[in-house]
Amino acid sequence: MSNAANAQLKPSSAREKCTVPSSEPMQATLAAKALAILRNVFGYEAFRGGQESVILSLLSGRDTLGVMPTGQGKSLCYQVPALMLPGTTLVISPLIALMKDQVDALKARGVPAAALNSQTSPGAAQKIFLELRQKSLKLLFVAPERLHSPSFIQAAYGAEISLVAVDEAHCISEWGYDFRPSYQKIATGIAQLGLPKRPTMLALTATATEEVLEDIKTYLDLQQPYLYIGGFERPNLSLSVFQLENKRQKLLEILHKVSGAAMVYTMSRQLAEETAKFLIHHGISAAYYHAGMHDAERNRIQEAYFKNHYRVICATSAFGMGINKPDVRVVVHLEPPDTLEAYYQEAGRAGRDGKKAFAVLLFSKSDLERRRYFLENSLLSRADVEIFFRELRALGTHIEIAQEALLEQLYEKYGKQFNRLKVEAILELLERHNLVHNHSGEATSETMKVEVSRSEFNMLLQQATQPAEKRILEQMLRSFGSECFSREVMFSLNAFSEKAGVSASEALQTFRALHERGIIRFASKEWLSLTMLAAHLLPKKLPIDWNLLARRAEVTLKRFRAMERYLHYKLCRRNFILDYFGEARYTEKCGICDNCLGRHQRADSHEERTV
């Protein structure tokens, strides 16, 4: 086994809440079988940290919640039991790329595994369901939304599923930093499958506060779960923070002084793209990655990065969950995330091979001002929500309106009380409470597909009398060619309208008109398509827990202030993070962060001063 693999198996300090599963006579036998599978199938010599106790808990039929920081081998906690339990283990995973990586790795080891997602063909899905019914499939990976698909419920109904593993379980909580409403419906989805008996439940996450842990237990209906919380210390990871304006130059210095693979995190897609182009211009092989790209392109870039075809990946938080590249030597954040949970999760992707690595956070005064502005406008008051709901009711039960036009209406009545950020936050809240259905809520950019034949399109172009329409039709052919006739294409409205020589509002109105005529299928984050699901309700009667909303705002502000304190902290950064996560045992100082080494007070070696 490689040195890197050995390094990842070194035990780390851990604190365990609850008692370790009872040591019955059968436990020794189960432990021996689990170890044999670990060695013979996965190629590791010993379990790491809390893996064994989590696995034995599951094998004894006990619901389990594992908090295991990045790099501690969470996936083995359900992969090993899956090969010991009858039937199939159902793994709930949020990302297609993560499913693909695990399925490919399992198949390479001879383990029958499959994933069902939007990229699975009907023929492949039928084969998977046949294997599920024949009990020849050991692991099946699905997204949480799949559990409520009628075709999935019908095909999987009554299957033998012994274990359900929920990966990235923090997504279940509104208190978490990556909340996904579909996660809160997992338990009801499992209940619809008509399983012969209740499966054992496993929830896994890398970081979780007490509020998040309680939400995981509640929403997944975990019954007297065994709780394992691993240690958060990363002794090989050097943490540094620099406040400066010229962050690009600092990034170049870091990459020139620290060799090996690197990740650069940004808070916006545009900055990810610009940073990658900047590095390429300076002779560093780089690529960008964000949620606005097609799945195929993201998968291509990820695989190329894993094979070291690119040295640096510049990405938003979309490049995160399940990323397992052990030889990343440095992770640089060009802006501070909103929470320490999010930061430490991303920073922890450096040095997973156990060798020294660096996590560097760069920020400016304007970064903090901008994050504070975003935060203040995402926190909602009851008055804001009730006023906005009243305005929506006045527009009817089905609303089609440009977001800019709605904002203008609100501004005329209420001044600066409402802006784009606040409107998006209120719509998200109303949709979560089934008061509004936002048909354009999933749009993160613009998407379009031509619904008529090429000959009909050409005729339409020849007959176009409106200059804006003619320019847009011509630009569609120049930008997308035949591709937009066969599949949905993704693009930026602002960039497209600039190329076409029309304003963004003209382009939006033209695309909507073409959509209404059935010529194209178009969706945009700039265009709101809403259905009022509770138009009969008076604003004062909205079924929203306002106390919970206020509590959530309080917790959000508390986390942001903790992030601010970390940025300006003068003592050991590792100890600050361990204190934040409730880690009680650690040495006086780590000895390798910027503050412990005095990098801001004195100049050591050039590399230490830079990183």
N, C-alpha and C positions, 0 to 999 in steps of 0.2 A: 504494500500500500504506500502511496506517495507521502512525502513529508507533510504536504499541505493537508492531506486527509487526516494524518495523525494529529496535526496541530489542532484541527477542529474538534477532536475527540477528548482533548484534555478537560478534566472536570473543572467547573467553576464554582465559586462559593454560591450558596443558595440558601434561602430561608423558605421553609415549607409551612404553610398554614394548614390546619387539620392534621390528622395523623396519617402517616404512611399506611397504605392498605395493610390489613392484618396479616400476620405471617402464619397462615394455615399450612398444613402439610403439603397441600397442592401448590402453594406459592413457589416452592423451590423447583418443582417440576416445570411450572409455567415459565419461570425465570430462565431455566436451562434451555427450554424450547425457543424462547424469544431470543436468547443470546445466539443460539445455533442459526436462526434465521438471519440475524444481524450479520453474522460472519459469512455464512454461505451464500446469501442472496445479495447483501449490500456491501460486503467487503470490509466491514469495520471490526476491530478486535474487541471493543468494549463500548458499553453505553456511556453517554456523556450526561453530566448533571442530573437532571430529574427525569430523563427519558425512561429509565427502567421503572421508577415508581408510577409514572403516568400510565405506562403500558400495562403494568400489573393491575392497576386500578381498573382499567378498561376490561381486561380479561376476567376480572372478578364480577363484571356486570355493573360497575358503579359509574354513574355520570361523573365527568371530570372536567375541570377548568384549569388549563395550563397557561401561565404567563411566562413565556420564555423569550428573552430578548433575541434580536437578530443574530443569526449565526449559531444558535444552540441546537439546530436540527429538529425543528418542530414536526416536519413531515414524517419522520421515522416513528413518531408517536402514534400515528394511525396506519402507516404502511406495514409495520411489523404485526400489529394485531390483526390487520386485514387478512394476513396469510395464515392466521391461526384460528380465526372465527369462521363459522359456516356462512354460506351465502356471500353477499356483496357488502362492501363498505361504501357508503355514499359520502362523497367529499363535496362540501359546499365551498366554492372558491369564487372570488369576485372578478378575476381577470382571465381572459382567454389565453394570453401568453403564458400565464402561470400554469394553467391546466395543461397546455401543450408540452411545456418543459417537463412536468412531472410524468405525464403519460409516456413521453418519448423515453425518459430515463428508466421508467418501470418496465416498459416493453423490452428495452435493451438488456435488462436483467432477467427476462423471461417471465415477468409477472403480467397476467392478463388484466389490462387496464384500458379504459376508454374515457373520452370526454364528449359530452353533448353540449354544443353551443351553436351560435348563429352561423358558424362556418361548416357545420356538419351537414353533409348531403343527406337527402331522404333515404337513399340506399344504405349509407353508412349507419344512419340512425336505426333503421330496421334491423340491421345486423347486431347492433349494440343491444337492442331490446330482446332479440332472440337469445343472446348470450346471457342476459340478465335473467330471463325466465328459465334457461337451462342451468343456471347457477354455476356457469363457467367463468363469469366475470368477477374478479376479486375487488377491483376499485373502479368506481364510476364518478367522474368529476362533472358537476353541474354548477351553473350560476344560481343564486337564490331565486331569481325570477322564474326559472325553469320549473320550480316546484308547483307553480300555479298554472302551468300550461295544460289545457285539457288533454292534448295528445300525450303529454308525458304522464299525467295522472292515469290515463287509460292504459298506457303501455306498461307502466311500472306497478299498477294496482296489484296488491297481494304478493309482491315479490319478497324474497327472503333477504332483508336488509338487517344485519346484526348491529352495525355501528354507523352512526352519522357523525362525521367530523366537520365542524364549522371552522374554517380557516379565516384569519383576520377578523376574529369575532368582535373586536372593538367597533366595527362598522355598525353594530346593532344599536349603539347608544347615541342619543342626542348630546350627551356630555362629551363624546369622543371627538377626535380631530378629523375623522373621515366618515361621518355619519352617512349611512345608506338606508333609506326607509325599507327597501326590500328585505333587509336582514331581519327586521322586526316581524316578518311574516313567515319565517322559516318553520316555526313550530306548527302553525296552522297548515302549512304546506305538507309537512310530514304526516300530519293527522289525516290528510285527505287521501293518502296512498293505500289505506286499508291493509296495513301490514299485519301479518299473523300475530306478532307481539311487538311491544314497544322496544325500539332499538336503544342501545346504550348511546349516550350523547357525549361528545367531546367538543369543547370549545377551546380554541387556541388563539393567542394574540401575543404581540411582542411587548406592548406597553399598555398599562391600564391603571387608572385611578380607582379609588373605592367606589365612586359613583358608577363608573363604567362596569366594574365587576358585578355590582348589584343588578344593573340592567341586563347584563349577559345572562345571569342566573334566572331572572324573571322572564325575559322574552323567550328564552330557549326552554323554559320550564324544567330546568335542571333539578333533579331530585336528590337532596342531600349530597351535593357533589364533593368529590375530593379536590382540594385546591392546592396546586403547586405554583409557587412564585419563585422563579429563578433569580440569581444575582444579576444586577445590572452593570457590574464593573467590567470594563474592558481595559486591562492593564497595558495592552500594547497600543492603545489609541491615544495620541497626543491631541489635546483640544486647544485651539487658539482662536482669538477674536481680534479683529483689527477694525478700528473706525477710521475711514479715509474716504476721499472723493474719487480718486482715480483707481477704481477697483479692477479695471481691465489690465492695467499695468501690473498691479499686484498679482493678478491671476497668472500673467505671463511669468513673473518672477518665480512663483510657486512651482509652476509646471516645468520650468527650466532647472530648478534645483531638486525637485523630487521626481525621480524617474518612475516609470511604470504607469499602469492604467489609472485613469482619474475620472471622477464624476463631478459635474458642475450643475448645481441646482439653482433654478430661477423661479420667480413667482409668476412669470408670464410667458406665454408661448413666443411672443415677439422677441423678448430678451434671450430666450433659449436659441432661437434661430440666429439672431444677430451675434451672439457670443460664439457660436460654432463657426460662423463665417469669419469672424475676427481671428479666431485661432488658426483656421486654415490659411488665412492671409499671412499669418506669421509662421507658417511652416509646420504647424502641429496638426496631425490627422484628427479630425473631429467630425461629429455628426450631431444633429439635434433630434429630440424625441418629445412629443407631446400628444395630448388626446385629440387634437385637431387633424391628425394624420390618419390615413387609411390603415386598417389593421395589417394588411399585407406589408405595407411600407414599414410600420413600426416593428413587425416581426423580423423583417429583413435586417433592419438596423441593429436590433437587439442581438440577433445571432452573429452578425458581423462583429459587434463589440465583444461578445463573449469569445470569439476566435481571434481577438486582438487585431482585427483589420482596421479598427479605429482605436486610437489611444484614449481619446476623451469623448464622453457623451455629455451633451449639454441638454438638460431636461427639466421639465416641470415635475411635480409630484406624481404625475402619471407613470413615470419610470420609477417604480418603487416596489410594490408588493411582490414578493416571491423572487426578486432579483438575487441570484446566488452566483456572484463572481468573486471567488475568494481572494484574488490577487490585486484588488483595488488598493492602491497605495495612498491615495488622497481623495477626500470628498470636500469640495469647496461650495459654500453657499454664498451667492452674490447678494442675497437679501435675507433678512431674518424671517423664518417662518413664524406663524402666529403662536405656536405652543412649543414647549420643550419636548413634549411627547413626539410631535412631528419631527422636530430637529434631530433628536437622538436616534430616532428610527432611521432617518436618512443618513446621518453621520456614521451610524453603526455599520454601514455597508462597506466601510474601509477596513482593511486588515482582517478579514474573516479567516485568513490562513494562519492567524496567530503571530504574524511578523509585524514589525513596527509600521504604523500607518498614521496619517494625519487627518484631522477634521478641522477645517478652517472656515470661520464665519466672517464675511466682510460686510460692513454696513456703513451707511452715512446717516447724518442727522435727518436728511430728507426721507430716507427709507422709513424711519420710525414715525415721522409725521404722516407719511402716506398710509402705513399700516394702521395707525390710530384713526385716520379718516375712514378707511374701509370698515374698521371695527365698529366705530360709532354709528355708521349708517346701516350696519347689518343687525344692530340691536334694536328691537322694536318695542314700542309702547302700545298699550291697549288702544289709546286714542288714534294712533297712526293706522292700526289695522281696521278699526271700526270706520274711520273716515274713508279709507280706500275701498272697503267692502261696499259702503253706501254708493260710492261713485260707480263701481262695477254694476251694481243692481240697476242703476239708472241707464246703463248702456244696453240692457236686455239680457236674455238668457244665453245667447250665443254671440260672442264678441269677436270681431275681426278688426284690428286696429294696429297701426304702426306704433311701436313703443314710444317713439319721439312725439307723436301726436298726443298720446295719453299723458306723457310728461308735461307737455305744453298746457293741456287742460288743467292738470293738477296745479301747475305753477300759477296759472291765472287766478285760481281760487285760493290757493294756500301758500303761495310764495315758495321759498326754498325748503319747505318742510319735506318735500318729496324729491328724490332724485332716482337715477337708474338703479343704484345699489339697493336703496330702500324698497323700491317697487319689486325687484327680483326677490328680495328676502321675504316680503309680504306674500307674494304669489307662492313661494315655496311653502310657507306656513299654511296658507289656505288649502293648498293641494294636499299637504300631509294630513289635514283634518277632513279630507273629502268634501270640501266646500266649493272647490273650483277644480276643473280639469284643464290643465295647461297643455294643449296639444303641441305647442312648440317648446315645451319645457326641456326636452332632451337635446334640442339643437344647441351646439356649441359654436357653430359657424353657419355657413349657408350650404345647403345641399340641393341638387337639382338633377332631374332625369327627363329627357325628352320622351313624350308619350306617343308621338306620331311618327310616321315613317320618314325616311330621309327625303323622299320625293315630295311629300306633303310639306315638310319643313322648308324645302327650297322654294316651293310655290308661295308659301307664307312670306318668305323673305322678299320675293319679287313683288308681292302685292302690298307690302308694308308701306303705309303713307306717313306714319308718325316718325320723325327723325330719331327719337330716343329708342323706339322699338326696333327700328332697322339697325341701328348701331349695336344694340344689345344682341340681336340675333346673329349679326356678323361676328361679334366678339365671342359668342358661344362656340361658333365653328373654329375660330382661331385658337381659342384657349383649350377647348376640349376635344375637337375633331369628332371622330366617330364614337369615342368612348361614352359620351353623354347619351347616345342612343341605345346603348346596351346595358349601362348600369348607372347607378347614382354617383355623381361626382361631388366633391367637397371643395369649397372655395371661399375666399374672403370677399364680401360685398364691396368693401371700400377699394381693394386692389382691382377688382373686376371693373367697377364703374370708372375708375381712373383710366384704365386701359381703353375702355369703350368711349371715353370722352363725354360722359354724362355724370350728373351728380348722383350721390348714393341714394338720395330719396327718389329720384327719377327711376333709377335701376330697381329699387325695391317695389315701387308701384307697378312698373312694367312686368317684373317677374310675377307679382301677385295677379295681375290681369291675365297673363299667359296661363297661370295656374288655374284660375277660375274658368278659362275657356277650354281646359283639358289638354292644352298643348304640352305643358310640362307639369311635373310634380315638383313642387318647390317648398322648402322649409327654411326658416331663418330665425335666428335669435332676435332680430330686429323687428319681427312681426309677431304680434300676440294673437293667438287663436285660442280663445277661452270658452269653456262651457260652464255656466253657473249651475252647480249641483244642488245648491240650497238657496235659491233666489228668494224663497218665501220667508227666510229668516230675517228678522230685524238685526241690524248691526250689534245692538246691545245684547242679543240673545245667542251670539256665536258660541258654540260648544268648545271653547278653548280654555285650557287651564292657565289663567293669567299669572297665578302665583308661580307655576312651573316656568313660564316664560321669563318672569323676573329673576328667578333663581338661575336659569340658564345664562342670562345676561351677566349676572354676578360672577358665575364661574368662568365665563369667557373672559371677562375683564381681569379676573384674578390670574388666569393662565398667561394672558398677555403681559401683565406686570411682572410675572416670574421670568418671562423671556427677556423683558427689559433689564431686570436685575442681573440676569446671567451675562448680558452684553457688557455691563459696566462693573462686573464683579472683580475684585482685586486679589482674592485668595484662590485656593485650589479649585479649578473648574470641575474636576471630577467629583470632588466632595459636594459641590453645589448640586450637581445632577443627582448624585446618590441620595442626598438629603431630600431632594424634591420627590423622588420615587419611594421614599420611606426606607431606604437601605440603612440599617443601623450600624453595621460593622465595616469599618474601613480604616486604613492607616491615616496618619496625620495629614499627609499630602501625597499626591500621586508622583510628583517628581519629574513629570514630563509635559505638563501643560504649559502654556505661555507664562502664566503667573508664577508657577513653581520655579520655572527656569529664569524668571526675571527678564524675559525678552523685551518687555516694554521699558525697562529701566537701563538695561545694559546690552551690549552687543557681544554675543558669543560667536560661534562659527557662523559663516555667512548663511549656511542652510538653516540653522536654528533661528537666526534673525529673520529670515524670509518666511519660514513656515510657522 
